[in-house]
Amino acid sequence: MKKIQIVILCATACFGLFSFSCKKQTADGGNNAAKTDGKNLKLAFVTNNTSDYWTIARKGVEKADAELNNVTVEFKLPGEGTAADQKRIIDDLVSTGVNGIAISPVDPDNQTQLINETAKKTLVLTQDSDAPKSDRALYIGTDNVAAGRQAGELIKEALPNGGKIMLFVGKSDSRNAAERAQGIKESLKDSKIEVIDTRTDDTDRARAKSNAADTLVKYPDVAALVGLWSYNGPAILNAVKDANKVGQVKIICFDEEAETLAGVKDGSIFATVVQQPYEFGYQSVKLMAEILGGDKSKIPASKQINVPTLIIKKDSVEEFEKKINALRGRG
């Protein structure tokens, strides 16, 4: 038995430590374990914020952890969702001799040097958000341009006669945000839909809601609000409700926060594009163990493993919600 340690790092607070115990599955004689010659591997999975989205990724981490012998995984969430938080986490992990880190970089371009320096000391994968110019071993996650195109098609479906839309995200320079916006704009090219701008909130939920509320006031003719990160969906929905514009202003968003799914179910959110963060967690841990055990056969030539996204609308939300609640331990 071993533990997955969940740590939230806050700039003004102490570390909070939560431990989750997982029994090892050894009925197969250890065939699922990495060939580590008896070496105990220390691995880490580092998120880019504390969103509920990461609860599902943690379940995948726990599943892989339970299947592997001689592996201990730390699950870390930067409380303020900043590159500085992530650097402190990585520095601490390296100082304790971690063997592998799977990170969702907040600011990939400006963190490339950090990733390169870390890769000299330990195995580094990226997940959820990539840093392709870095020396990371590979990326596991969404093809965010393709996901953006899916969102763009949903926007066109929601606004068949065109209209103005606003995009919302935590940080526009984050690679996954930039690529989703790129995909949306590619899909909307030559349509009658106009992207007014992108509003950022630095992963502050209160600011995310106020951004949406301000948009509804400043642009009374806005036809749709589009959230690119998981918490943007609920923030937009609450702002639209407060303005009594449910149904009048269409909402398209990403991911599967509980409020988002409830909004899709009651029709106040047109649709959401969901990722599969469970697979990010599961595959990251399994691949790190295999690579460190000497097996690099699953690293593709592209050094990218894309996990497909799903479109969830009113007719499919109930079945999806049951599956996701089971992963969250709520079903």
C-alpha positions in Angstrom: 0.0 0.0 0.0 1.2 3.5 -0.8 -0.1 7.0 -0.9 -0.8 9.6 -3.5 -0.2 13.0 -1.8 -2.4 15.9 -2.8 -0.7 19.3 -2.2 -2.1 22.7 -2.8 0.5 25.4 -2.9 -0.5 28.9 -1.9 1.8 32.0 -2.0 0.6 33.2 1.4 -0.3 30.0 3.1 1.4 26.8 4.3 1.2 23.6 2.4 -2.0 21.6 2.8 -1.4 17.8 2.7 -4.0 15.2 2.0 -3.2 11.5 1.6 -5.1 9.0 -0.4 -4.3 5.3 0.1 -4.6 2.9 -2.8 -4.2 -0.9 -2.6 -1.8 -2.5 -5.1 -3.3 -4.9 -7.6 -1.0 -7.8 -7.5 -3.2 -10.6 -8.6 -1.5 -10.6 -12.0 1.9 -11.3 -10.4 3.0 -7.7 -10.9 2.8 -7.9 -14.7 1.5 -4.3 -14.8 4.5 -2.9 -12.9 7.4 -1.1 -14.5 10.7 -3.0 -14.7 12.5 -0.9 -12.1 14.8 -3.6 -10.8 13.3 -3.1 -7.3 13.8 0.7 -7.4 11.1 2.7 -5.8 10.0 5.4 -8.2 8.8 8.8 -7.0 6.5 10.5 -9.5 4.5 13.7 -9.5 1.5 15.1 -11.4 1.4 18.9 -11.3 -1.7 20.8 -12.4 -2.1 24.4 -13.4 -4.8 25.4 -11.0 -7.2 24.0 -8.3 -10.3 23.6 -10.5 -12.7 20.7 -9.9 -11.6 19.5 -13.4 -8.5 18.1 -11.8 -10.5 15.8 -9.5 -11.1 13.6 -12.5 -7.4 13.6 -13.5 -6.6 12.6 -9.9 -8.8 9.5 -10.3 -6.7 8.5 -13.3 -3.5 9.0 -11.3 -4.9 6.9 -8.5 -5.9 4.1 -10.9 -2.4 4.0 -12.4 -0.8 4.2 -9.0 -2.9 1.2 -7.8 -1.7 -0.8 -10.8 2.0 -0.2 -10.4 4.4 -1.7 -7.8 7.3 0.4 -6.4 5.7 3.7 -7.4 4.7 6.6 -5.2 2.8 9.6 -6.8 2.4 13.1 -5.5 -0.5 15.1 -6.9 0.1 18.8 -6.6 -2.1 21.8 -7.3 -0.7 25.3 -7.4 -3.1 27.4 -5.3 -2.7 30.6 -7.3 -2.3 29.0 -10.7 0.8 30.9 -11.5 4.1 30.0 -13.1 5.9 31.0 -9.9 3.8 28.5 -7.9 4.7 25.8 -10.4 8.4 26.7 -10.2 8.3 26.4 -6.4 6.6 23.0 -6.7 9.1 21.7 -9.3 12.1 23.0 -7.3 10.8 21.2 -4.2 10.2 18.0 -6.1 13.6 18.0 -7.7 15.3 18.6 -4.3 13.5 15.6 -2.9 14.8 13.4 -5.7 11.6 12.9 -7.8 12.1 10.5 -10.8 9.4 11.9 -13.1 7.1 14.9 -13.3 4.0 15.3 -15.5 3.1 19.0 -15.6 0.5 21.3 -17.2 2.5 24.4 -17.7 0.8 27.7 -17.0 3.0 29.7 -19.4 4.8 27.3 -21.7 6.9 29.8 -23.6 8.3 31.4 -20.5 8.6 28.1 -18.7 10.6 26.4 -21.5 13.9 27.1 -19.7 12.6 25.8 -16.4 11.4 22.6 -18.1 14.7 22.2 -19.9 16.7 22.6 -16.7 14.4 20.1 -14.9 14.6 17.6 -17.8 18.4 17.4 -17.1 17.7 16.1 -13.7 14.5 14.1 -14.0 12.0 12.8 -16.6 9.5 15.5 -17.6 6.2 15.0 -19.5 3.6 17.7 -20.2 -0.1 17.0 -19.9 -3.2 19.1 -20.6 -1.0 22.1 -21.8 2.1 21.5 -23.9 5.5 23.1 -24.2 6.6 21.8 -27.6 9.7 23.9 -27.7 11.0 22.4 -24.5 12.9 19.2 -23.8 9.9 17.4 -22.4 9.8 13.7 -23.3 6.3 13.9 -24.7 2.8 15.5 -24.3 -0.4 13.7 -23.3 -3.6 15.7 -23.7 -6.0 17.4 -26.0 -5.4 18.6 -29.5 -6.6 22.0 -28.5 -6.8 23.5 -32.0 -9.2 20.6 -33.0 -11.2 21.1 -29.8 -11.4 24.8 -30.6 -12.8 23.9 -34.1 -15.4 21.8 -32.4 -16.4 24.7 -30.2 -16.5 26.9 -33.3 -19.0 24.6 -35.0 -21.1 24.6 -31.9 -21.1 28.5 -31.9 -22.3 28.5 -35.6 -25.0 26.0 -34.7 -26.1 28.1 -31.8 -26.0 31.3 -33.9 -27.2 30.4 -37.4 -27.8 34.0 -38.2 -24.5 35.2 -36.9 -23.7 37.7 -34.1 -21.1 39.0 -31.8 -19.3 36.8 -29.3 -16.8 37.2 -26.5 -14.2 34.7 -25.4 -13.2 34.2 -21.7 -10.1 32.4 -20.3 -7.7 32.5 -17.4 -4.6 33.3 -19.3 -4.7 34.0 -23.1 -1.0 33.2 -23.4 -1.4 29.7 -22.1 -0.8 27.4 -25.0 -4.1 25.4 -24.6 -6.1 28.7 -24.4 -4.3 30.2 -27.5 -4.8 27.0 -29.5 -8.5 26.8 -28.6 -9.0 30.4 -29.6 -7.1 29.7 -32.8 -9.4 26.7 -33.6 -12.5 28.7 -32.9 -11.4 31.5 -35.2 -10.5 29.1 -37.9 -14.0 27.5 -37.7 -15.7 30.9 -37.7 -13.8 32.2 -40.7 -16.2 33.5 -43.5 -19.1 33.2 -41.1 -21.4 36.0 -39.9 -20.0 35.6 -36.4 -17.7 38.3 -35.0 -15.3 37.7 -32.1 -15.2 41.0 -30.2 -12.3 40.1 -27.9 -10.9 37.8 -25.3 -11.2 38.6 -21.6 -8.8 37.1 -19.1 -9.1 36.5 -15.3 -5.9 35.0 -14.1 -7.8 32.0 -12.8 -9.8 34.2 -10.4 -13.4 32.9 -10.4 -14.9 36.1 -9.1 -13.1 38.1 -11.8 -14.3 35.5 -14.4 -17.9 36.2 -13.5 -17.4 40.0 -13.4 -15.7 39.8 -16.9 -18.9 38.2 -18.2 -21.2 40.6 -16.4 -19.3 43.6 -17.7 -19.5 42.2 -21.2 -23.3 41.9 -21.0 -23.5 45.6 -20.0 -20.9 47.0 -22.4 -22.1 44.9 -25.4 -25.9 44.6 -24.9 -26.1 43.0 -28.4 -23.6 40.2 -27.6 -25.1 36.9 -28.9 -22.9 34.4 -27.2 -20.3 34.1 -24.4 -17.6 31.4 -24.8 -15.6 30.0 -21.9 -12.3 28.3 -22.8 -11.3 27.0 -19.3 -13.4 24.8 -17.0 -14.5 27.4 -14.4 -15.4 29.9 -17.1 -18.6 28.0 -17.9 -20.1 28.4 -14.4 -18.9 32.0 -14.1 -20.5 32.9 -17.4 -23.7 31.1 -16.5 -24.1 32.9 -13.2 -23.5 36.3 -14.9 -26.1 35.5 -17.5 -28.6 34.5 -14.9 -28.0 37.6 -12.9 -28.7 39.7 -16.0 -31.9 37.7 -16.8 -30.5 36.8 -20.2 -30.7 33.0 -20.0 -31.7 31.7 -23.5 -31.2 35.2 -25.0 -27.4 34.9 -24.8 -26.0 31.6 -25.8 -23.2 29.9 -23.8 -20.6 27.5 -25.2 -17.8 26.3 -23.0 -15.3 23.7 -22.1 -15.1 20.8 -19.6 -17.4 19.3 -17.2 -17.8 21.2 -13.9 -21.0 20.3 -12.1 -22.6 23.7 -12.8 -21.7 23.4 -16.4 -23.4 20.0 -16.8 -26.4 21.2 -14.9 -26.6 24.2 -17.3 -26.4 22.0 -20.3 -29.1 19.8 -18.8 -31.6 22.6 -18.2 -30.8 24.3 -21.5 -29.1 27.4 -20.2 -25.8 26.3 -21.7 -26.0 25.3 -25.3 -23.1 22.8 -25.2 -19.7 22.0 -23.7 -16.6 20.5 -25.2 -15.2 18.0 -22.7 -11.7 16.6 -22.4 -10.8 13.3 -20.8 -8.6 14.4 -17.9 -8.9 10.9 -16.4 -6.7 9.7 -19.3 -4.2 12.5 -18.7 -3.7 11.3 -15.2 -3.7 7.6 -15.9 -1.5 7.6 -19.0 1.0 10.1 -17.6 1.7 7.9 -14.6 1.8 4.6 -16.5 4.1 6.1 -19.2 6.5 7.7 -16.8 6.9 4.3 -15.0 7.4 2.5 -18.3 10.0 5.0 -19.6 11.9 5.0 -16.3 11.8 1.2 -16.4 13.6 1.3 -19.8 10.7 0.9 -22.2 10.4 3.9 -24.5 8.4 2.1 -27.2 5.2 4.0 -26.5 6.7 7.4 -27.2 5.5 8.3 -30.7 7.7 10.0 -33.2 5.6 13.2 -32.8 6.1 13.0 -29.1 2.4 13.8 -28.7 -0.4 11.5 -27.5 -3.7 13.2 -28.3 -6.8 12.3 -26.2 -10.0 13.0 -28.1 -12.6 15.5 -26.9 -16.3 14.9 -26.7 -19.3 17.3 -27.4 -21.9 17.2 -24.6 -25.3 18.6 -25.4 -28.7 18.3 -23.8 -29.4 15.0 -25.4 -26.2 13.4 -24.1 -25.5 15.1 -20.8 -27.4 12.7 -18.5 -25.4 9.6 -19.6 -22.2 11.6 -19.5 -23.0 13.0 -16.0 -23.5 9.5 -14.6 -20.1 8.5 -15.8 -18.3 11.6 -14.6 -20.1 11.5 -11.2 -18.9 7.9 -10.7 -15.3 9.1 -11.3 -15.8 11.9 -8.8 -17.3 9.5 -6.3 -20.6 11.3 -6.3 -22.7 8.8 -8.2 
